[in-house]
Amino acid sequence: MIKKLDLYIIRKFIGTFVFIITGLIAIAIVIDLTEKISEFVNHHLSFINVAMGYYIYFIPYIGCLLGPFFIFIAVIFFTSQMAGRSEFIAMLAAGIGYNRILVPYLITAAMFAGVLFYANNQVLPRANKARLKFENLYINRVRFNINKKTHKQIGENQFIYVEDYNIKDSTGVKMTLEKFENNRLVYKLHADRMQYITSTKKWRLMNYFERRIAKDGESTSSGITKDTTFLVQPYLLFTEFLRNDEMTTPELEEHIANMKATGTSGAVMYEIEKQRRTASAFSIFIFTIIGVSIASRKIRGGLGFHLIMGIAMCALYEIFMKTTTTFSTNANLPAIIGVWIPNVVYMGVAVFFYKKAQR
């Protein structure tokens, strides 16, 4: 009986979620298409071009972004219907404890959390890269000037200046690298041209001039070409072009480590994204417990009241998350705290509703 009950709840959970997420994603696509259809027409894009070049990547974006909330609504929806048919009263009367009833919910939540965790870390970043590329090409019409001047710190007391750097092929002209010790210049390297060699992972300098300055004098050297290793990868010269939601988690971790090693500011935005991917998946457990706890009780207003309550809690969670991550960005609050505070608070809310539901 218990196994049949588990399968019954799991099927209800999965079926309701698929129904809700399919309907809501369809609505999101219609709304998005309404806003962008004129751009698609102006660029003479066919249905296949739009569907396979944009919306196939738009679907995982919406699904992962709102997945925990869709699951929350799904739990409330079918659980409230079960409560309305007095199914929970019948289960409890048959001697099935409330804790035992929760087991199939948590099993299904674990399945969804695993899928979302993998999607957040691997699938969604690649989908975002393709989606945003399409948007920049046909919708936003973003045309980055790939030739940029840069002057930034690339390591402790090390600074680089490049007059004309081409992001597309990682080449630059009129490069100068300076190193300081105790606020005193100790090394200067200048090159007319620089190019990153992917095979060797080194920079090739053309027409270079080196100057080493010591307390007892200085020395110079020059040459036609020189291969060297800077404490910076090509993409770090223009971190503003790197979106944290386009990187897989291994790429994100490498990027954060490089930014910290070179003293580049702005690493907190990438750390927030890294923490958010795990926190989002974990929130599924929290929302599942809350959803079961508030919807399993048969009350006046039934499904309508439960759904309104669920939507309100989703909205408050999102506002809470935006607020705490803003503190991480602007007030030096550690990223892990800023991202996980809403989950910790909502875990307390889940415990409160769960204990209340057992009475």
Secondary structure, DSSP 8 states (H G I E B T S, - for coil): -HHHHHHHHHHHHHHHHHHHHHHHHHHHHHHHHHHHHHHHHHTT--HHHHIIIIIHHHHHHHHHHHHHHHHHHHHHHHHHHHHHTTHHHHHHHTT--HHHHHHHHHHHHHHHHHHHHHIIIIIHHHHHHHHHHHIIIIIS-----SEEEEEEEEETTEEEEEEEEETTTTEEEEEEEEEEETTEEEEEEEEEEEEEETTTTEEEEEEEEEEEEETTEEEEEEEEEEEE--SS-GGGGGGGG--GGGS-HHHHHHHHHHHHHHT-S-HHHHHHHHHHHHHHHHHHHHHHHHHHHHHSS--TTHHHHHHHHHHHHHHHHHHHHHHHHHHHHHS---HHHHHHHHHHHHHHHHHHHHHHHH-
